Amino acid sequence: MSEKIQLQVEGMSCGHCVKAVENGVGEINGVDSVNVTLDQGLVEVQFDASATNVDAIKEVIEEEGYTVK
């Protein structure tokens, strides 16, 4: 079952931030796609809800050093 979420993330300010979030979240088993909109601070994630969950995605973003609102 595929789900799409949009998270408001603070602390991303450059291309390196975008890559850190995309790579970190993209490595989670069950994540199909990650799209970061830097100027709006949005992270959109398409994922398989039977393989992962929103909390796991938030945890990885926070481990990268950013704040999920």
C-alpha positions as a printed NumPy array, in Angstrom:
array([[ 0.   ,  0.   ,  0.   ],
       [ 1.639,  3.194, -1.187],
       [ 1.288,  6.42 ,  0.774],
       [ 2.506,  9.958,  0.188],
       [ 3.326, 12.395,  2.985],
       [ 4.574, 15.954,  3.048],
       [ 6.704, 17.054,  5.984],
       [ 7.711, 20.579,  6.978],
       [11.443, 20.483,  7.745],
       [13.53 , 23.291,  9.265],
       [17.267, 23.762,  8.945],
       [17.761, 22.894,  5.278],
       [19.59 , 25.735,  3.555],
       [21.563, 24.411,  0.586],
       [22.049, 21.673, -1.97 ],
       [24.058, 19.618,  0.504],
       [21.069, 19.648,  2.883],
       [18.794, 18.447,  0.096],
       [21.153, 15.589, -0.791],
       [21.569, 14.58 ,  2.872],
       [17.804, 14.29 ,  3.337],
       [17.175, 12.633, -0.047],
       [19.955, 10.091,  0.464],
       [19.087,  9.354,  4.093],
       [15.365,  8.929,  3.551],
       [15.93 ,  7.183,  0.213],
       [17.868,  4.409,  1.972],
       [14.87 ,  3.429,  4.12 ],
       [13.407,  0.116,  3.031],
       [10.009,  0.81 ,  1.46 ],
       [10.658,  4.407,  0.358],
       [ 9.841,  4.817, -3.334],
       [10.724,  8.485, -3.826],
       [11.877, 11.583, -1.945],
       [11.377, 15.117, -3.242],
       [12.775, 18.11 , -1.34 ],
       [11.524, 21.64 , -2.051],
       [14.282, 23.666, -0.413],
       [12.744, 27.16 , -0.579],
       [ 9.54 , 25.925,  1.116],
       [11.234, 23.522,  3.518],
       [ 9.095, 20.637,  2.313],
       [ 9.998, 16.973,  2.028],
       [ 7.554, 14.817,  0.092],
       [ 7.961, 11.078,  0.51 ],
       [ 6.216,  8.279, -1.362],
       [ 6.512,  5.027,  0.574],
       [ 5.115,  1.557,  1.103],
       [ 3.201,  1.685,  4.396],
       [ 3.667, -2.052,  4.908],
       [ 7.475, -1.624,  4.917],
       [ 8.024,  1.626,  6.849],
       [ 6.16 ,  4.434,  8.603],
       [ 6.14 ,  8.193,  9.097],
       [ 7.983,  7.986, 12.425],
       [10.909,  6.126, 10.817],
       [11.11 ,  8.766,  8.07 ],
       [11.039, 11.627, 10.602],
       [13.724,  9.907, 12.673],
       [16.125,  9.703,  9.723],
       [15.572, 13.379,  8.849],
       [16.251, 14.362, 12.463],
       [19.376, 12.154, 12.542],
       [20.628, 14.192,  9.566],
       [20.38 , 17.268, 11.81 ],
       [17.093, 18.845, 10.733],
       [13.867, 19.556, 12.61 ],
       [10.579, 18.061, 11.444],
       [ 7.608, 20.263, 12.339]])
